[in-house]
Amino acid sequence: MSEPRRGSVRALDGLDSLVMALAGLALVAMALIQAWQVFARYVLNDSPGWTEPLALLLMSFAVMFGAAVAVRRETHFAFQTLRDAMPGPRQWVMKSISRLIAAAGGAGLMVLGGTLMVDDWSVVMAGAPLPAGLKFAGLCFGGALILLFAIERLLTGDYPAPGTDAQAED
């Protein structure tokens, strides 16, 4: 691997760790918010309206950020049995197709989620004094990360040399 490529991979390693930490923080915050909602409803008899929309917003970020990291680590949903049963050159093609599909899915989520986010930004979210477009921010940013990580896997992934019959390690 060349020096510039190593630097970019190292940078994406840092981004990968940051995104995973943010997903974890979103899950912890969501659990705390839900705990507050239960306490307020059943102990204080005064259920706050902001807890549900905020918990759903955090869940969206956690899910999409986790999915992006799964694309980078290639632990996402895939038909690996078929790919692994093929000889080396065909594995390379199947792995490339899988990564292209992930990139296309990420691009779609980014563009369509961004469109929904912008279109709904001027509306106030029901139950919380936030822009309703935030509901789609997880789709937009998570899709962008999926696209970025899928492209990185396409460019720097662990492919067997074309024309060989070696099994690729994931």
BELTABEL-V879495 format. One record per run of one state. SS is the DSSP state (@ for helix, = for strand, . for the rest). FROM is the first residue (numbers start at 1). TO is the last residue. If there is no record, write none. Layout:
ss | from | to
SS | FROM | TO
SS | FROM | TO
//
This chain:
ss | from | to
. | 1 | 2
@ | 3 | 42
. | 43 | 49
@ | 50 | 73
. | 74 | 79
@ | 80 | 84
. | 85 | 87
@ | 88 | 120
. | 121 | 123
= | 124 | 124
. | 125 | 130
= | 131 | 131
@ | 132 | 156
. | 157 | 170
//
